[in-house]
Amino acid sequence: MAMSLLLLVATSGTASAGPYSYLLPPADKCGGSLQTDPTQSAETQEAVMLCLHNYARRKVGRARLTSASKLVTSSGRKAIDLRECPKSQRDTNAHYCGPGGVWYRIEQAGYCYRSVGENVFWGFATSDRYTPSPRKAMDGWLNSTGHRNNLLSSNFTQAGFGLAMGQLTGVSYSHGRSWVAHFGRPC
């Protein structure tokens, strides 16, 4: 059985409008103003993120991703790992934040996969209002070749999104966001 593993990281510095921003929905789709509101609950922002992914996939002719509860669990745990890991590790190899290897949280959640991928994103600001919104994180992923390939890949049929809010370890700003997207094709 062939398995593919893809992992990529984006930081808030890479999240500027770019040539693939056209894959983002207009303001009246995917929750409207919720796309740009980082003060909403994690659950609300995660639902917006799934919509943003499916909008982009639809624009390029890909099937929609369905939410998989085990990937929601694994991505939520990995988002906390990302928020709490040392800054030096987060900056150099964020996929290894937390216990175990890269896929530890996916395997711990009991997700059986044929292929799996991970995108991570983090950012921080002086207040919650200015932290990375779902749209800003998505824009960063879309305008990074590897991240875009992950989120648009026809190898994946399911996804889970995790958002950890609060201060990132090693950063002086108290308002931060750690996003994790786990993609999979189940066994």
Residue frames relative to the residue before (quaternion, step in Angstrom):
aa qw qx qy qz dx dy dz
M 1.0000 0.0000 0.0000 0.0000 0.00 0.00 0.00
A 0.3089 -0.7505 0.5585 0.1715 3.58 -0.80 0.99
M 0.0746 -0.7763 0.6248 0.0383 3.55 -0.99 0.85
S 0.1596 -0.7643 0.6131 0.1208 3.54 -1.07 0.68
L 0.1065 -0.7827 0.6123 0.0333 3.52 -1.03 0.83
L 0.0092 0.8013 -0.5958 0.0535 3.55 -0.71 1.08
L 0.0816 0.7954 -0.5976 0.0594 3.57 -0.91 0.85
L 0.0356 0.8051 -0.5863 0.0823 3.52 -0.95 0.93
V 0.2000 -0.7785 0.5865 0.0992 3.55 -1.20 0.53
A 0.0226 -0.7571 0.6521 0.0326 3.55 -1.18 0.66
T 0.2157 -0.7515 0.6058 0.1477 3.56 -1.05 0.71
S 0.7056 -0.4765 0.3009 0.4296 3.54 -1.23 0.32
G 0.5893 0.5975 -0.3706 0.3979 3.60 1.10 -0.49
T 0.6949 0.4624 -0.2836 0.4721 3.60 1.16 -0.43
A 0.5996 0.6127 -0.3431 0.3839 3.57 1.26 -0.11
S 0.3586 0.6900 -0.5566 0.2924 3.57 0.32 1.21
A 0.6468 -0.5246 0.3700 0.4118 3.55 -1.16 0.55
G 0.0296 0.8082 -0.5840 0.0704 3.51 -0.89 0.95
P 0.7905 -0.3644 0.2176 0.4416 3.56 -1.29 -0.13
Y 0.7253 0.4073 -0.2584 0.4911 3.62 1.14 -0.36
S 0.3757 0.7400 -0.4760 0.2910 3.58 1.25 0.24
Y 0.5317 0.6276 -0.4117 0.3923 3.60 1.21 -0.32
L 0.6050 0.5593 -0.3541 0.4424 3.60 1.23 -0.27
L 0.5355 0.5893 -0.4127 0.4423 3.58 1.29 0.03
P 0.4895 -0.6806 0.4523 0.3043 3.61 -0.99 0.72
P 0.5785 -0.5493 0.4552 0.3956 3.56 -1.27 0.31
A 0.7136 -0.5006 0.3117 0.3781 3.54 -1.32 0.37
D 0.6822 0.4833 -0.3050 0.4561 3.63 1.14 -0.34
K 0.6382 0.4870 -0.3270 0.4986 3.63 1.27 0.15
C 0.8394 0.2489 -0.1460 0.4606 3.56 -1.36 0.16
G 0.7803 -0.3574 0.1793 0.4809 3.55 0.79 1.00
G 0.4278 -0.7281 0.4533 0.2852 3.56 1.26 0.13
S 0.8552 -0.0213 0.0429 0.5160 3.57 -0.72 -1.09
L 0.5162 0.6388 -0.4206 0.3854 3.60 1.21 -0.26
Q 0.5306 0.6352 -0.4030 0.3907 3.60 1.19 -0.45
T 0.7959 0.2980 -0.1222 0.5126 3.56 1.00 -0.84
D 0.5943 0.5748 -0.3586 0.4334 3.61 1.25 0.22
P 0.1537 -0.8297 0.5318 0.0715 3.60 -0.19 1.24
T 0.5743 0.6061 -0.3826 0.3956 3.61 1.24 0.06
Q 0.4912 0.6572 -0.4325 0.3738 3.61 1.25 -0.07
S 0.6593 -0.4922 0.3729 0.4290 3.58 -1.26 0.27
A 0.6366 -0.5211 0.3987 0.4054 3.57 -1.22 0.48
E 0.6431 0.5386 -0.3269 0.4353 3.61 0.91 -0.87
T 0.6550 0.5013 -0.3076 0.4744 3.60 0.95 -0.84
Q 0.6824 0.4863 -0.2907 0.4619 3.59 0.88 -0.94
E 0.6302 0.5273 -0.3346 0.4613 3.61 1.04 -0.70
A 0.6376 0.5112 -0.3251 0.4758 3.60 1.03 -0.74
V 0.6195 0.5209 -0.3323 0.4841 3.58 1.04 -0.76
M 0.6475 0.5330 -0.3239 0.4379 3.59 0.93 -0.88
L 0.6271 0.5159 -0.3419 0.4729 3.63 0.97 -0.74
C 0.6489 0.5113 -0.3144 0.4676 3.59 0.95 -0.85
L 0.6376 0.5275 -0.3268 0.4566 3.60 0.96 -0.85
H 0.6509 0.5090 -0.3125 0.4685 3.59 0.96 -0.84
N 0.7005 0.4682 -0.2805 0.4598 3.57 0.84 -0.93
Y 0.5884 0.5475 -0.3745 0.4623 3.60 1.10 -0.55
A 0.6754 0.4880 -0.2934 0.4687 3.60 0.85 -0.99
R 0.6544 0.5130 -0.3181 0.4555 3.59 0.93 -0.84
R 0.6409 0.5233 -0.3207 0.4611 3.58 0.98 -0.83
K 0.6370 0.5495 -0.3225 0.4339 3.61 1.01 -0.83
V 0.7569 0.3361 -0.2009 0.5233 3.61 1.11 -0.60
G 0.6065 -0.6244 0.3300 0.3654 3.57 1.25 0.38
R 0.4808 0.6520 -0.4504 0.3755 3.60 1.15 0.51
A 0.5633 -0.5772 0.4681 0.3612 3.55 -1.24 0.49
R 0.5519 -0.6136 0.4507 0.3402 3.55 -1.16 0.58
L 0.4391 -0.6457 0.5570 0.2829 3.52 -1.28 0.49
T 0.2371 -0.7293 0.6150 0.1835 3.55 -1.09 0.66
S 0.5130 -0.6349 0.4828 0.3173 3.53 -1.16 0.61
A 0.1328 -0.7715 0.6192 0.0603 3.56 -0.92 0.96
S 0.4737 -0.7177 0.4262 0.2808 3.58 -0.54 1.16
K 0.6569 0.5052 -0.3276 0.4538 3.62 0.98 -0.71
L 0.6523 0.4779 -0.3189 0.4944 3.60 1.11 -0.57
V 0.5749 0.5449 -0.3726 0.4835 3.59 1.17 -0.53
T 0.6568 0.5060 -0.3016 0.4708 3.58 0.94 -0.90
S 0.7000 0.4753 -0.2864 0.4496 3.59 0.77 -1.00
S 0.6745 0.4877 -0.3075 0.4611 3.61 0.92 -0.82
G 0.6228 0.5344 -0.3390 0.4600 3.59 1.06 -0.68
R 0.6667 0.4830 -0.2992 0.4824 3.58 0.97 -0.84
K 0.6601 0.5014 -0.3101 0.4654 3.58 0.99 -0.82
A 0.6036 0.5507 -0.3585 0.4514 3.63 1.07 -0.64
I 0.6362 0.4973 -0.3199 0.4956 3.59 1.06 -0.74
D 0.6146 0.5356 -0.3417 0.4676 3.60 0.98 -0.82
L 0.6656 0.5163 -0.2956 0.4506 3.57 0.90 -0.95
R 0.6597 0.5079 -0.3022 0.4642 3.58 0.96 -0.88
E 0.7769 0.3995 -0.1841 0.4504 3.57 0.94 -0.91
C 0.5560 0.6172 -0.4162 0.3696 3.63 1.13 -0.20
P 0.6468 -0.5251 0.3693 0.4118 3.59 -1.18 0.46
K 0.6031 -0.5974 0.3977 0.3482 3.56 -1.03 0.85
S 0.6422 0.5364 -0.3374 0.4312 3.60 0.92 -0.83
Q 0.6711 0.4719 -0.3006 0.4864 3.60 1.00 -0.75
R 0.6343 0.5290 -0.3297 0.4572 3.58 0.96 -0.86
D 0.6976 0.4846 -0.2711 0.4528 3.59 0.98 -0.84
T 0.7617 0.3809 -0.2110 0.4797 3.62 1.09 -0.56
N 0.8042 -0.0836 0.0701 0.5843 3.60 0.99 -0.72
A 0.1264 -0.8640 0.4861 0.0342 3.52 0.54 1.27
H 0.5975 0.5918 -0.3687 0.3960 3.59 1.10 -0.53
Y 0.6893 0.4499 -0.2803 0.4938 3.58 1.22 -0.31
C 0.3729 0.7040 -0.5086 0.3264 3.60 1.21 0.32
G 0.7500 0.3586 -0.2860 0.4766 3.56 -0.98 0.85
P 0.6791 -0.4939 0.3492 0.4160 3.55 -1.29 0.08
G 0.7920 0.3197 -0.2122 0.4748 3.56 -1.20 0.39
G 0.6947 -0.4693 0.3600 0.4093 3.53 -1.31 -0.28
V 0.7954 -0.3083 0.2295 0.4686 3.51 -1.34 -0.20
W 0.7875 0.3422 -0.1639 0.4857 3.60 0.83 -0.95
Y 0.2895 0.8036 -0.4822 0.1944 3.58 1.29 0.17
R 0.7030 0.4708 -0.2850 0.4504 3.61 0.75 -0.99
I 0.6299 0.5161 -0.3402 0.4703 3.61 1.04 -0.67
E 0.6854 0.4671 -0.2804 0.4831 3.56 0.90 -0.90
Q 0.6257 0.5413 -0.3333 0.4520 3.61 1.03 -0.78
A 0.6681 0.4940 -0.2952 0.4717 3.59 1.08 -0.72
G 0.4934 -0.6938 0.4053 0.3330 3.59 1.29 -0.15
Y 0.3943 0.7145 -0.4894 0.3074 3.59 1.16 0.49
C 0.2157 -0.7600 0.6047 0.1008 3.57 -0.70 1.14
Y 0.0177 0.8515 -0.5197 0.0670 3.58 -0.55 1.14
R 0.3635 -0.6665 0.6074 0.2340 3.47 -1.38 0.49
S 0.7687 -0.0456 0.0058 0.6380 3.56 1.15 -0.61
V 0.0475 -0.7953 0.6039 -0.0241 3.54 -1.13 0.70
G 0.0269 -0.7934 0.6082 0.0011 3.56 -1.17 0.63
E 0.1631 -0.7822 0.5969 0.0729 3.53 -1.26 0.44
N 0.0586 -0.7318 0.6775 0.0452 3.53 -1.12 0.83
V 0.0583 -0.7815 0.6198 0.0411 3.58 -1.04 0.76
F 0.0264 -0.7714 0.6352 -0.0298 3.54 -1.21 0.66
W 0.0782 0.7900 -0.6078 0.0182 3.56 -1.04 0.67
G 0.0637 0.7765 -0.6253 0.0450 3.49 -1.28 0.46
F 0.1437 -0.7888 0.5947 0.0593 3.56 -1.25 0.35
A 0.0587 -0.7926 0.6069 0.0060 3.54 -1.27 0.40
T 0.6647 -0.5138 0.3727 0.3941 3.55 -1.33 0.02
S 0.7895 0.0665 -0.0674 0.6065 3.61 1.22 -0.27
D 0.6715 -0.5019 0.3561 0.4128 3.58 -1.21 0.46
R 0.6087 0.6018 -0.3451 0.3851 3.57 1.01 -0.83
Y 0.7669 0.3711 -0.1823 0.4908 3.59 1.09 -0.71
T 0.4514 0.6702 -0.4700 0.3552 3.61 1.21 0.20
P 0.6617 -0.5291 0.3408 0.4074 3.62 -1.17 0.42
S 0.3274 -0.7387 0.5682 0.1560 3.53 -0.84 1.11
P 0.6822 -0.4387 0.3527 0.4667 3.61 -1.23 0.11
R 0.6628 0.5119 -0.3155 0.4462 3.61 0.90 -0.85
K 0.6554 0.5060 -0.3231 0.4583 3.61 0.94 -0.82
A 0.6456 0.5003 -0.3236 0.4777 3.61 0.94 -0.82
M 0.6616 0.5067 -0.3049 0.4610 3.57 0.91 -0.91
D 0.6341 0.5240 -0.3294 0.4635 3.59 0.98 -0.81
G 0.6312 0.5259 -0.3285 0.4659 3.59 1.02 -0.75
W 0.6724 0.4883 -0.2933 0.4726 3.57 0.93 -0.89
L 0.6608 0.5205 -0.3181 0.4372 3.60 0.91 -0.87
N 0.7552 0.3867 -0.2023 0.4891 3.57 1.02 -0.75
S 0.5844 0.4554 -0.3866 0.5492 3.53 1.25 0.63
T 0.5093 -0.7054 0.3939 0.2965 3.58 -0.51 1.19
G 0.7083 0.4691 -0.2792 0.4476 3.60 0.72 -0.98
H 0.6563 0.5038 -0.3080 0.4696 3.57 0.97 -0.87
R 0.6444 0.5201 -0.3114 0.4661 3.54 0.96 -0.91
N 0.6375 0.5235 -0.3280 0.4604 3.58 0.95 -0.84
N 0.6336 0.5257 -0.3269 0.4641 3.59 0.98 -0.79
L 0.7654 0.4137 -0.2396 0.4307 3.57 0.58 -1.10
L 0.7119 0.4044 -0.2598 0.5120 3.59 1.20 -0.37
S 0.4328 0.7429 -0.4363 0.2651 3.60 1.25 -0.10
S 0.3941 -0.7054 0.5400 0.2357 3.56 -0.97 0.89
N 0.5021 0.6403 -0.4288 0.3926 3.62 1.26 -0.03
F 0.7322 0.4046 -0.2202 0.5017 3.58 1.17 -0.53
T 0.1447 -0.7974 0.5837 0.0496 3.55 -1.02 0.90
Q 0.7623 0.2683 -0.1403 0.5720 3.56 1.28 -0.38
A 0.0486 -0.7920 0.6080 0.0257 3.53 -1.27 0.42
G 0.0728 -0.7360 0.6674 0.0870 3.48 -1.42 0.26
F 0.1605 -0.7912 0.5862 0.0673 3.55 -1.01 0.84
G 0.0864 -0.7931 0.6025 0.0241 3.53 -0.97 0.92
L 0.0671 -0.7789 0.6234 0.0134 3.54 -1.06 0.82
A 0.0805 -0.7636 0.6397 0.0356 3.56 -0.83 1.04
M 0.1656 -0.7922 0.5843 0.0602 3.54 -0.76 1.09
G 0.5710 0.5753 -0.4498 0.3750 3.56 -1.09 0.73
Q 0.7358 -0.4399 0.2923 0.4239 3.52 -1.33 0.15
L 0.3558 -0.7050 0.5779 0.2059 3.54 -0.98 0.92
T 0.5419 -0.6267 0.4507 0.3324 3.58 -0.92 0.90
G 0.8269 0.2392 -0.1875 0.4732 3.55 -0.97 0.92
V 0.6522 0.4616 -0.3112 0.5144 3.59 1.28 0.15
S 0.4580 -0.7256 0.4424 0.2610 3.59 -0.83 0.94
Y 0.6149 0.5399 -0.3621 0.4464 3.61 1.14 -0.45
S 0.3969 -0.7602 0.4699 0.2093 3.57 -0.86 0.98
H 0.6981 0.4349 -0.2642 0.5037 3.60 1.22 -0.24
G 0.1613 0.8023 -0.5553 0.1483 3.56 -0.46 1.19
R 0.1874 -0.7454 0.6279 0.1225 3.51 -1.38 0.26
S 0.0640 -0.7568 0.6499 0.0287 3.54 -1.02 0.91
W 0.1074 -0.7990 0.5913 0.0174 3.55 -0.62 1.19
V 0.0019 -0.7613 0.6483 0.0139 3.56 -1.11 0.75
A 0.1098 -0.7480 0.6521 0.0570 3.53 -1.04 0.91
H 0.0852 -0.7621 0.6406 0.0397 3.55 -0.84 1.01
F 0.1222 -0.7844 0.6076 0.0259 3.53 -0.85 1.08
G 0.0827 0.8240 -0.5588 0.0432 3.56 -1.06 0.62
R 0.1938 -0.6700 0.6917 0.1876 3.43 -1.48 0.18
P 0.3456 -0.7911 0.4644 0.1978 3.58 -0.43 1.18
C 0.6362 -0.5142 0.4281 0.3842 3.54 -1.36 0.37
